[in-house]
Amino acid sequence: MRKLDRITVDPAVCLGQPTIRGLRITVSVLLKLMADGKTADDLLDLYPELEPEDVRQAIRYAAWVVSDRVLVVHAA
């Protein structure tokens, strides 16, 4: 797996949620915006302090977090 050196966790920043480079931009906010249809370019426009690699690492981090989890779904 590639390194995730732009994802930081600090209890003093955003209640310890994973953020981008210690900025007050959480990985979850970026993912929610993308799920709502925003593109990486949209995110870079919304948050000028972000760089393209920040967005890539946020997605990579999310993939890593869910890679070992199994969700059991029961048929209705």
HTML snippet that shows the backbone in 3Dmol.js (N, CA, C, O; Angstrom):
<script src="https://3Dmol.org/build/3Dmol-min.js"></script>
<div id="view" style="width:600px;height:400px;position:relative"></div>
<script>
const pdb = `
ATOM      1  N   MET A   1       0.837  -1.180   0.000  1.00  0.00           N
ATOM      2  CA  MET A   1       0.000   0.000   0.000  1.00  0.00           C
ATOM      3  C   MET A   1       0.885   1.248   0.000  1.00  0.00           C
ATOM      4  O   MET A   1       1.933   1.278   0.645  1.00  0.00           O
ATOM      5  N   ARG A   2       0.463   2.244  -0.710  1.00  0.00           N
ATOM      6  CA  ARG A   2       1.192   3.508  -0.727  1.00  0.00           C
ATOM      7  C   ARG A   2       1.049   4.206   0.614  1.00  0.00           C
ATOM      8  O   ARG A   2       0.085   3.987   1.348  1.00  0.00           O
ATOM      9  N   LYS A   3       2.019   5.045   0.917  1.00  0.00           N
ATOM     10  CA  LYS A   3       1.972   5.740   2.203  1.00  0.00           C
ATOM     11  C   LYS A   3       0.850   6.777   2.231  1.00  0.00           C
ATOM     12  O   LYS A   3       0.404   7.285   1.202  1.00  0.00           O
ATOM     13  N   LEU A   4       0.423   7.062   3.441  1.00  0.00           N
ATOM     14  CA  LEU A   4      -0.647   8.037   3.668  1.00  0.00           C
ATOM     15  C   LEU A   4      -0.088   9.165   4.534  1.00  0.00           C
ATOM     16  O   LEU A   4      -0.586   9.417   5.631  1.00  0.00           O
ATOM     17  N   ASP A   5       0.928   9.829   4.047  1.00  0.00           N
ATOM     18  CA  ASP A   5       1.611  10.835   4.850  1.00  0.00           C
ATOM     19  C   ASP A   5       0.864  12.157   4.955  1.00  0.00           C
ATOM     20  O   ASP A   5       1.291  13.045   5.693  1.00  0.00           O
ATOM     21  N   ARG A   6      -0.223  12.305   4.244  1.00  0.00           N
ATOM     22  CA  ARG A   6      -1.004  13.543   4.317  1.00  0.00           C
ATOM     23  C   ARG A   6      -2.219  13.404   5.230  1.00  0.00           C
ATOM     24  O   ARG A   6      -2.894  14.392   5.518  1.00  0.00           O
ATOM     25  N   ILE A   7      -2.495  12.202   5.678  1.00  0.00           N
ATOM     26  CA  ILE A   7      -3.621  11.963   6.578  1.00  0.00           C
ATOM     27  C   ILE A   7      -3.083  12.017   8.004  1.00  0.00           C
ATOM     28  O   ILE A   7      -2.182  11.260   8.364  1.00  0.00           O
ATOM     29  N   THR A   8      -3.639  12.911   8.808  1.00  0.00           N
ATOM     30  CA  THR A   8      -3.170  13.059  10.178  1.00  0.00           C
ATOM     31  C   THR A   8      -4.328  12.901  11.152  1.00  0.00           C
ATOM     32  O   THR A   8      -5.476  13.224  10.850  1.00  0.00           O
ATOM     33  N   VAL A   9      -3.986  12.395  12.331  1.00  0.00           N
ATOM     34  CA  VAL A   9      -4.967  12.253  13.406  1.00  0.00           C
ATOM     35  C   VAL A   9      -4.365  12.911  14.638  1.00  0.00           C
ATOM     36  O   VAL A   9      -3.301  12.513  15.114  1.00  0.00           O
ATOM     37  N   ASP A  10      -5.049  13.911  15.142  1.00  0.00           N
ATOM     38  CA  ASP A  10      -4.586  14.658  16.309  1.00  0.00           C
ATOM     39  C   ASP A  10      -5.805  14.929  17.181  1.00  0.00           C
ATOM     40  O   ASP A  10      -6.756  15.567  16.728  1.00  0.00           O
ATOM     41  N   PRO A  11      -5.794  14.453  18.430  1.00  0.00           N
ATOM     42  CA  PRO A  11      -6.951  14.671  19.299  1.00  0.00           C
ATOM     43  C   PRO A  11      -7.338  16.142  19.450  1.00  0.00           C
ATOM     44  O   PRO A  11      -8.485  16.448  19.778  1.00  0.00           O
ATOM     45  N   ALA A  12      -6.401  17.047  19.215  1.00  0.00           N
ATOM     46  CA  ALA A  12      -6.678  18.476  19.366  1.00  0.00           C
ATOM     47  C   ALA A  12      -7.257  19.113  18.102  1.00  0.00           C
ATOM     48  O   ALA A  12      -7.616  20.290  18.104  1.00  0.00           O
ATOM     49  N   VAL A  13      -7.347  18.336  17.031  1.00  0.00           N
ATOM     50  CA  VAL A  13      -7.862  18.867  15.759  1.00  0.00           C
ATOM     51  C   VAL A  13      -9.075  18.046  15.339  1.00  0.00           C
ATOM     52  O   VAL A  13      -8.968  16.837  15.133  1.00  0.00           O
ATOM     53  N   CYS A  14     -10.212  18.690  15.214  1.00  0.00           N
ATOM     54  CA  CYS A  14     -11.462  18.038  14.752  1.00  0.00           C
ATOM     55  C   CYS A  14     -11.797  16.787  15.562  1.00  0.00           C
ATOM     56  O   CYS A  14     -12.225  15.771  15.015  1.00  0.00           O
ATOM     57  N   LEU A  15     -11.594  16.882  16.877  1.00  0.00           N
ATOM     58  CA  LEU A  15     -11.932  15.781  17.795  1.00  0.00           C
ATOM     59  C   LEU A  15     -11.233  14.470  17.438  1.00  0.00           C
ATOM     60  O   LEU A  15     -11.761  13.391  17.709  1.00  0.00           O
ATOM     61  N   GLY A  16     -10.062  14.558  16.838  1.00  0.00           N
ATOM     62  CA  GLY A  16      -9.295  13.358  16.520  1.00  0.00           C
ATOM     63  C   GLY A  16      -9.709  12.653  15.247  1.00  0.00           C
ATOM     64  O   GLY A  16      -9.210  11.566  14.956  1.00  0.00           O
ATOM     65  N   GLN A  17     -10.604  13.242  14.485  1.00  0.00           N
ATOM     66  CA  GLN A  17     -10.977  12.635  13.204  1.00  0.00           C
ATOM     67  C   GLN A  17      -9.806  12.765  12.227  1.00  0.00           C
ATOM     68  O   GLN A  17      -9.024  13.710  12.327  1.00  0.00           O
ATOM     69  N   PRO A  18      -9.679  11.839  11.297  1.00  0.00           N
ATOM     70  CA  PRO A  18      -8.618  11.952  10.291  1.00  0.00           C
ATOM     71  C   PRO A  18      -8.808  13.218   9.457  1.00  0.00           C
ATOM     72  O   PRO A  18      -9.888  13.469   8.921  1.00  0.00           O
ATOM     73  N   THR A  19      -7.748  14.004   9.359  1.00  0.00           N
ATOM     74  CA  THR A  19      -7.784  15.242   8.594  1.00  0.00           C
ATOM     75  C   THR A  19      -6.676  15.234   7.546  1.00  0.00           C
ATOM     76  O   THR A  19      -5.812  14.357   7.530  1.00  0.00           O
ATOM     77  N   ILE A  20      -6.727  16.218   6.690  1.00  0.00           N
ATOM     78  CA  ILE A  20      -5.710  16.378   5.657  1.00  0.00           C
ATOM     79  C   ILE A  20      -4.631  17.316   6.182  1.00  0.00           C
ATOM     80  O   ILE A  20      -4.888  18.494   6.430  1.00  0.00           O
ATOM     81  N   ARG A  21      -3.443  16.795   6.346  1.00  0.00           N
ATOM     82  CA  ARG A  21      -2.260  17.568   6.758  1.00  0.00           C
ATOM     83  C   ARG A  21      -2.496  18.453   7.976  1.00  0.00           C
ATOM     84  O   ARG A  21      -1.919  19.536   8.076  1.00  0.00           O
ATOM     85  N   GLY A  22      -3.335  18.005   8.899  1.00  0.00           N
ATOM     86  CA  GLY A  22      -3.584  18.783  10.102  1.00  0.00           C
ATOM     87  C   GLY A  22      -4.494  19.980   9.896  1.00  0.00           C
ATOM     88  O   GLY A  22      -4.779  20.721  10.837  1.00  0.00           O
ATOM     89  N   LEU A  23      -4.948  20.168   8.670  1.00  0.00           N
ATOM     90  CA  LEU A  23      -5.915  21.230   8.404  1.00  0.00           C
ATOM     91  C   LEU A  23      -7.245  20.816   9.019  1.00  0.00           C
ATOM     92  O   LEU A  23      -7.426  19.648   9.365  1.00  0.00           O
ATOM     93  N   ARG A  24      -8.133  21.710   9.154  1.00  0.00           N
ATOM     94  CA  ARG A  24      -9.449  21.364   9.704  1.00  0.00           C
ATOM     95  C   ARG A  24     -10.399  20.927   8.591  1.00  0.00           C
ATOM     96  O   ARG A  24     -11.561  21.331   8.534  1.00  0.00           O
ATOM     97  N   ILE A  25      -9.869  20.101   7.726  1.00  0.00           N
ATOM     98  CA  ILE A  25     -10.656  19.493   6.648  1.00  0.00           C
ATOM     99  C   ILE A  25     -10.577  17.990   6.877  1.00  0.00           C
ATOM    100  O   ILE A  25      -9.518  17.381   6.725  1.00  0.00           O
ATOM    101  N   THR A  26     -11.709  17.402   7.242  1.00  0.00           N
ATOM    102  CA  THR A  26     -11.691  15.973   7.549  1.00  0.00           C
ATOM    103  C   THR A  26     -11.836  15.134   6.284  1.00  0.00           C
ATOM    104  O   THR A  26     -12.400  15.560   5.276  1.00  0.00           O
ATOM    105  N   VAL A  27     -11.304  13.934   6.385  1.00  0.00           N
ATOM    106  CA  VAL A  27     -11.448  12.979   5.291  1.00  0.00           C
ATOM    107  C   VAL A  27     -12.928  12.726   5.041  1.00  0.00           C
ATOM    108  O   VAL A  27     -13.355  12.634   3.890  1.00  0.00           O
ATOM    109  N   SER A  28     -13.710  12.615   6.105  1.00  0.00           N
ATOM    110  CA  SER A  28     -15.135  12.311   5.938  1.00  0.00           C
ATOM    111  C   SER A  28     -15.874  13.415   5.189  1.00  0.00           C
ATOM    112  O   SER A  28     -16.776  13.120   4.404  1.00  0.00           O
ATOM    113  N   VAL A  29     -15.519  14.663   5.409  1.00  0.00           N
ATOM    114  CA  VAL A  29     -16.169  15.762   4.684  1.00  0.00           C
ATOM    115  C   VAL A  29     -15.882  15.641   3.192  1.00  0.00           C
ATOM    116  O   VAL A  29     -16.785  15.794   2.370  1.00  0.00           O
ATOM    117  N   LEU A  30     -14.633  15.368   2.842  1.00  0.00           N
ATOM    118  CA  LEU A  30     -14.285  15.226   1.427  1.00  0.00           C
ATOM    119  C   LEU A  30     -15.034  14.059   0.794  1.00  0.00           C
ATOM    120  O   LEU A  30     -15.537  14.174  -0.323  1.00  0.00           O
ATOM    121  N   LEU A  31     -15.107  12.941   1.504  1.00  0.00           N
ATOM    122  CA  LEU A  31     -15.798  11.769   0.961  1.00  0.00           C
ATOM    123  C   LEU A  31     -17.292  12.021   0.801  1.00  0.00           C
ATOM    124  O   LEU A  31     -17.888  11.605  -0.193  1.00  0.00           O
ATOM    125  N   LYS A  32     -17.894  12.693   1.761  1.00  0.00           N
ATOM    126  CA  LYS A  32     -19.327  13.006   1.658  1.00  0.00           C
ATOM    127  C   LYS A  32     -19.599  13.918   0.467  1.00  0.00           C
ATOM    128  O   LYS A  32     -20.581  13.730  -0.252  1.00  0.00           O
ATOM    129  N   LEU A  33     -18.736  14.897   0.260  1.00  0.00           N
ATOM    130  CA  LEU A  33     -18.909  15.789  -0.885  1.00  0.00           C
ATOM    131  C   LEU A  33     -18.778  15.024  -2.198  1.00  0.00           C
ATOM    132  O   LEU A  33     -19.531  15.264  -3.142  1.00  0.00           O
ATOM    133  N   MET A  34     -17.823  14.105  -2.254  1.00  0.00           N
ATOM    134  CA  MET A  34     -17.658  13.310  -3.474  1.00  0.00           C
ATOM    135  C   MET A  34     -18.858  12.385  -3.673  1.00  0.00           C
ATOM    136  O   MET A  34     -19.300  12.178  -4.803  1.00  0.00           O
ATOM    137  N   ALA A  35     -19.380  11.834  -2.592  1.00  0.00           N
ATOM    138  CA  ALA A  35     -20.561  10.981  -2.695  1.00  0.00           C
ATOM    139  C   ALA A  35     -21.770  11.770  -3.194  1.00  0.00           C
ATOM    140  O   ALA A  35     -22.674  11.212  -3.817  1.00  0.00           O
ATOM    141  N   ASP A  36     -21.777  13.061  -2.915  1.00  0.00           N
ATOM    142  CA  ASP A  36     -22.862  13.930  -3.378  1.00  0.00           C
ATOM    143  C   ASP A  36     -22.639  14.457  -4.788  1.00  0.00           C
ATOM    144  O   ASP A  36     -23.418  15.271  -5.284  1.00  0.00           O
ATOM    145  N   GLY A  37     -21.573  13.991  -5.430  1.00  0.00           N
ATOM    146  CA  GLY A  37     -21.362  14.346  -6.830  1.00  0.00           C
ATOM    147  C   GLY A  37     -20.243  15.331  -7.115  1.00  0.00           C
ATOM    148  O   GLY A  37     -19.969  15.630  -8.277  1.00  0.00           O
ATOM    149  N   LYS A  38     -19.593  15.841  -6.080  1.00  0.00           N
ATOM    150  CA  LYS A  38     -18.475  16.758  -6.311  1.00  0.00           C
ATOM    151  C   LYS A  38     -17.286  15.980  -6.875  1.00  0.00           C
ATOM    152  O   LYS A  38     -17.043  14.834  -6.497  1.00  0.00           O
ATOM    153  N   THR A  39     -16.564  16.610  -7.768  1.00  0.00           N
ATOM    154  CA  THR A  39     -15.362  15.996  -8.335  1.00  0.00           C
ATOM    155  C   THR A  39     -14.143  16.448  -7.535  1.00  0.00           C
ATOM    156  O   THR A  39     -14.229  17.344  -6.696  1.00  0.00           O
ATOM    157  N   ALA A  40     -13.016  15.814  -7.812  1.00  0.00           N
ATOM    158  CA  ALA A  40     -11.770  16.226  -7.166  1.00  0.00           C
ATOM    159  C   ALA A  40     -11.477  17.687  -7.485  1.00  0.00           C
ATOM    160  O   ALA A  40     -11.036  18.437  -6.614  1.00  0.00           O
ATOM    161  N   ASP A  41     -11.717  18.091  -8.717  1.00  0.00           N
ATOM    162  CA  ASP A  41     -11.498  19.494  -9.086  1.00  0.00           C
ATOM    163  C   ASP A  41     -12.424  20.427  -8.307  1.00  0.00           C
ATOM    164  O   ASP A  41     -12.020  21.523  -7.915  1.00  0.00           O
ATOM    165  N   ASP A  42     -13.666  19.992  -8.084  1.00  0.00           N
ATOM    166  CA  ASP A  42     -14.592  20.795  -7.277  1.00  0.00           C
ATOM    167  C   ASP A  42     -14.040  20.990  -5.865  1.00  0.00           C
ATOM    168  O   ASP A  42     -14.101  22.088  -5.310  1.00  0.00           O
ATOM    169  N   LEU A  43     -13.500  19.911  -5.292  1.00  0.00           N
ATOM    170  CA  LEU A  43     -12.956  20.000  -3.937  1.00  0.00           C
ATOM    171  C   LEU A  43     -11.777  20.959  -3.880  1.00  0.00           C
ATOM    172  O   LEU A  43     -11.629  21.723  -2.927  1.00  0.00           O
ATOM    173  N   LEU A  44     -10.947  20.911  -4.902  1.00  0.00           N
ATOM    174  CA  LEU A  44      -9.793  21.813  -4.946  1.00  0.00           C
ATOM    175  C   LEU A  44     -10.237  23.264  -5.070  1.00  0.00           C
ATOM    176  O   LEU A  44      -9.573  24.165  -4.555  1.00  0.00           O
ATOM    177  N   ASP A  45     -11.352  23.493  -5.748  1.00  0.00           N
ATOM    178  CA  ASP A  45     -11.907  24.850  -5.841  1.00  0.00           C
ATOM    179  C   ASP A  45     -12.526  25.287  -4.509  1.00  0.00           C
ATOM    180  O   ASP A  45     -12.370  26.434  -4.090  1.00  0.00           O
ATOM    181  N   LEU A  46     -13.231  24.359  -3.849  1.00  0.00           N
ATOM    182  CA  LEU A  46     -13.868  24.668  -2.566  1.00  0.00           C
ATOM    183  C   LEU A  46     -12.849  24.923  -1.463  1.00  0.00           C
ATOM    184  O   LEU A  46     -13.049  25.774  -0.597  1.00  0.00           O
ATOM    185  N   TYR A  47     -11.755  24.171  -1.509  1.00  0.00           N
ATOM    186  CA  TYR A  47     -10.708  24.255  -0.492  1.00  0.00           C
ATOM    187  C   TYR A  47      -9.371  24.521  -1.179  1.00  0.00           C
ATOM    188  O   TYR A  47      -8.631  23.579  -1.466  1.00  0.00           O
ATOM    189  N   PRO A  48      -9.050  25.781  -1.446  1.00  0.00           N
ATOM    190  CA  PRO A  48      -7.825  26.107  -2.186  1.00  0.00           C
ATOM    191  C   PRO A  48      -6.540  25.619  -1.511  1.00  0.00           C
ATOM    192  O   PRO A  48      -5.508  25.485  -2.169  1.00  0.00           O
ATOM    193  N   GLU A  49      -6.598  25.356  -0.210  1.00  0.00           N
ATOM    194  CA  GLU A  49      -5.412  24.872   0.490  1.00  0.00           C
ATOM    195  C   GLU A  49      -5.115  23.398   0.197  1.00  0.00           C
ATOM    196  O   GLU A  49      -4.035  22.907   0.523  1.00  0.00           O
ATOM    197  N   LEU A  50      -6.061  22.700  -0.412  1.00  0.00           N
ATOM    198  CA  LEU A  50      -5.849  21.300  -0.780  1.00  0.00           C
ATOM    199  C   LEU A  50      -5.034  21.179  -2.057  1.00  0.00           C
ATOM    200  O   LEU A  50      -5.013  22.073  -2.903  1.00  0.00           O
ATOM    201  N   GLU A  51      -4.361  20.035  -2.161  1.00  0.00           N
ATOM    202  CA  GLU A  51      -3.623  19.680  -3.368  1.00  0.00           C
ATOM    203  C   GLU A  51      -4.218  18.381  -3.909  1.00  0.00           C
ATOM    204  O   GLU A  51      -4.837  17.633  -3.153  1.00  0.00           O
ATOM    205  N   PRO A  52      -4.044  18.097  -5.194  1.00  0.00           N
ATOM    206  CA  PRO A  52      -4.607  16.870  -5.763  1.00  0.00           C
ATOM    207  C   PRO A  52      -4.227  15.608  -4.984  1.00  0.00           C
ATOM    208  O   PRO A  52      -5.054  14.708  -4.833  1.00  0.00           O
ATOM    209  N   GLU A  53      -3.010  15.530  -4.496  1.00  0.00           N
ATOM    210  CA  GLU A  53      -2.586  14.347  -3.736  1.00  0.00           C
ATOM    211  C   GLU A  53      -3.360  14.211  -2.429  1.00  0.00           C
ATOM    212  O   GLU A  53      -3.547  13.094  -1.946  1.00  0.00           O
ATOM    213  N   ASP A  54      -3.807  15.307  -1.852  1.00  0.00           N
ATOM    214  CA  ASP A  54      -4.626  15.247  -0.638  1.00  0.00           C
ATOM    215  C   ASP A  54      -5.921  14.485  -0.907  1.00  0.00           C
ATOM    216  O   ASP A  54      -6.328  13.640  -0.110  1.00  0.00           O
ATOM    217  N   VAL A  55      -6.552  14.782  -2.010  1.00  0.00           N
ATOM    218  CA  VAL A  55      -7.813  14.123  -2.368  1.00  0.00           C
ATOM    219  C   VAL A  55      -7.561  12.642  -2.645  1.00  0.00           C
ATOM    220  O   VAL A  55      -8.326  11.787  -2.199  1.00  0.00           O
ATOM    221  N   ARG A  56      -6.502  12.341  -3.373  1.00  0.00           N
ATOM    222  CA  ARG A  56      -6.181  10.934  -3.658  1.00  0.00           C
ATOM    223  C   ARG A  56      -5.940  10.158  -2.368  1.00  0.00           C
ATOM    224  O   ARG A  56      -6.409   9.029  -2.219  1.00  0.00           O
ATOM    225  N   GLN A  57      -5.209  10.764  -1.440  1.00  0.00           N
ATOM    226  CA  GLN A  57      -4.929  10.058  -0.192  1.00  0.00           C
ATOM    227  C   GLN A  57      -6.170   9.912   0.682  1.00  0.00           C
ATOM    228  O   GLN A  57      -6.284   8.931   1.417  1.00  0.00           O
ATOM    229  N   ALA A  58      -7.088  10.850   0.622  1.00  0.00           N
ATOM    230  CA  ALA A  58      -8.340  10.708   1.369  1.00  0.00           C
ATOM    231  C   ALA A  58      -9.111   9.490   0.872  1.00  0.00           C
ATOM    232  O   ALA A  58      -9.653   8.726   1.670  1.00  0.00           O
ATOM    233  N   ILE A  59      -9.158   9.310  -0.436  1.00  0.00           N
ATOM    234  CA  ILE A  59      -9.845   8.150  -1.016  1.00  0.00           C
ATOM    235  C   ILE A  59      -9.097   6.870  -0.665  1.00  0.00           C
ATOM    236  O   ILE A  59      -9.711   5.865  -0.307  1.00  0.00           O
ATOM    237  N   ARG A  60      -7.782   6.909  -0.769  1.00  0.00           N
ATOM    238  CA  ARG A  60      -6.961   5.739  -0.447  1.00  0.00           C
ATOM    239  C   ARG A  60      -7.128   5.359   1.024  1.00  0.00           C
ATOM    240  O   ARG A  60      -7.205   4.176   1.354  1.00  0.00           O
ATOM    241  N   TYR A  61      -7.184   6.353   1.904  1.00  0.00           N
ATOM    242  CA  TYR A  61      -7.382   6.104   3.330  1.00  0.00           C
ATOM    243  C   TYR A  61      -8.732   5.426   3.575  1.00  0.00           C
ATOM    244  O   TYR A  61      -8.817   4.456   4.328  1.00  0.00           O
ATOM    245  N   ALA A  62      -9.769   5.933   2.946  1.00  0.00           N
ATOM    246  CA  ALA A  62     -11.100   5.342   3.106  1.00  0.00           C
ATOM    247  C   ALA A  62     -11.116   3.897   2.631  1.00  0.00           C
ATOM    248  O   ALA A  62     -11.718   3.037   3.274  1.00  0.00           O
ATOM    249  N   ALA A  63     -10.464   3.631   1.520  1.00  0.00           N
ATOM    250  CA  ALA A  63     -10.398   2.256   1.009  1.00  0.00           C
ATOM    251  C   ALA A  63      -9.678   1.357   2.004  1.00  0.00           C
ATOM    252  O   ALA A  63     -10.094   0.220   2.229  1.00  0.00           O
ATOM    253  N   TRP A  64      -8.611   1.854   2.595  1.00  0.00           N
ATOM    254  CA  TRP A  64      -7.860   1.078   3.573  1.00  0.00           C
ATOM    255  C   TRP A  64      -8.703   0.799   4.819  1.00  0.00           C
ATOM    256  O   TRP A  64      -8.683  -0.315   5.342  1.00  0.00           O
ATOM    257  N   VAL A  65      -9.438   1.801   5.294  1.00  0.00           N
ATOM    258  CA  VAL A  65     -10.244   1.647   6.503  1.00  0.00           C
ATOM    259  C   VAL A  65     -11.306   0.565   6.322  1.00  0.00           C
ATOM    260  O   VAL A  65     -11.543  -0.227   7.234  1.00  0.00           O
ATOM    261  N   VAL A  66     -11.938   0.525   5.171  1.00  0.00           N
ATOM    262  CA  VAL A  66     -13.017  -0.446   4.971  1.00  0.00           C
ATOM    263  C   VAL A  66     -12.532  -1.785   4.422  1.00  0.00           C
ATOM    264  O   VAL A  66     -13.326  -2.720   4.315  1.00  0.00           O
ATOM    265  N   SER A  67     -11.279  -1.901   4.080  1.00  0.00           N
ATOM    266  CA  SER A  67     -10.798  -3.124   3.429  1.00  0.00           C
ATOM    267  C   SER A  67     -10.862  -4.351   4.325  1.00  0.00           C
ATOM    268  O   SER A  67     -10.983  -5.468   3.822  1.00  0.00           O
ATOM    269  N   ASP A  68     -10.783  -4.174   5.628  1.00  0.00           N
ATOM    270  CA  ASP A  68     -10.800  -5.318   6.532  1.00  0.00           C
ATOM    271  C   ASP A  68     -12.123  -5.481   7.266  1.00  0.00           C
ATOM    272  O   ASP A  68     -12.229  -6.310   8.170  1.00  0.00           O
ATOM    273  N   ARG A  69     -13.113  -4.716   6.895  1.00  0.00           N
ATOM    274  CA  ARG A  69     -14.407  -4.803   7.575  1.00  0.00           C
ATOM    275  C   ARG A  69     -15.387  -5.598   6.725  1.00  0.00           C
ATOM    276  O   ARG A  69     -15.416  -5.496   5.499  1.00  0.00           O
ATOM    277  N   VAL A  70     -16.176  -6.381   7.415  1.00  0.00           N
ATOM    278  CA  VAL A  70     -17.201  -7.162   6.734  1.00  0.00           C
ATOM    279  C   VAL A  70     -18.559  -6.722   7.275  1.00  0.00           C
ATOM    280  O   VAL A  70     -18.787  -6.717   8.485  1.00  0.00           O
ATOM    281  N   LEU A  71     -19.434  -6.363   6.381  1.00  0.00           N
ATOM    282  CA  LEU A  71     -20.779  -5.955   6.761  1.00  0.00           C
ATOM    283  C   LEU A  71     -21.732  -7.070   6.358  1.00  0.00           C
ATOM    284  O   LEU A  71     -21.847  -7.412   5.181  1.00  0.00           O
ATOM    285  N   VAL A  72     -22.406  -7.627   7.341  1.00  0.00           N
ATOM    286  CA  VAL A  72     -23.355  -8.698   7.077  1.00  0.00           C
ATOM    287  C   VAL A  72     -24.706  -8.066   6.768  1.00  0.00           C
ATOM    288  O   VAL A  72     -25.263  -7.331   7.584  1.00  0.00           O
ATOM    289  N   VAL A  73     -25.222  -8.359   5.588  1.00  0.00           N
ATOM    290  CA  VAL A  73     -26.512  -7.821   5.170  1.00  0.00           C
ATOM    291  C   VAL A  73     -27.486  -8.984   5.063  1.00  0.00           C
ATOM    292  O   VAL A  73     -27.242  -9.959   4.353  1.00  0.00           O
ATOM    293  N   HIS A  74     -28.575  -8.862   5.770  1.00  0.00           N
ATOM    294  CA  HIS A  74     -29.598  -9.909   5.747  1.00  0.00           C
ATOM    295  C   HIS A  74     -30.679  -9.542   4.740  1.00  0.00           C
ATOM    296  O   HIS A  74     -31.083  -8.383   4.643  1.00  0.00           O
ATOM    297  N   ALA A  75     -31.136 -10.523   4.004  1.00  0.00           N
ATOM    298  CA  ALA A  75     -32.207 -10.292   3.035  1.00  0.00           C
ATOM    299  C   ALA A  75     -33.484  -9.912   3.778  1.00  0.00           C
ATOM    300  O   ALA A  75     -33.770 -10.432   4.857  1.00  0.00           O
ATOM    301  N   ALA A  76     -34.235  -9.011   3.191  1.00  0.00           N
ATOM    302  CA  ALA A  76     -35.484  -8.562   3.829  1.00  0.00           C
ATOM    303  C   ALA A  76     -36.577  -9.578   3.653  1.00  0.00           C
ATOM    304  O   ALA A  76     -37.695  -9.370   4.124  1.00  0.00           O
TER     305      ALA A  76
END
`;
const viewer = $3Dmol.createViewer("view");
viewer.addModel(pdb, "pdb");
viewer.setStyle({}, {cartoon: {color: "spectrum"}});
viewer.zoomTo();
viewer.render();
</script>
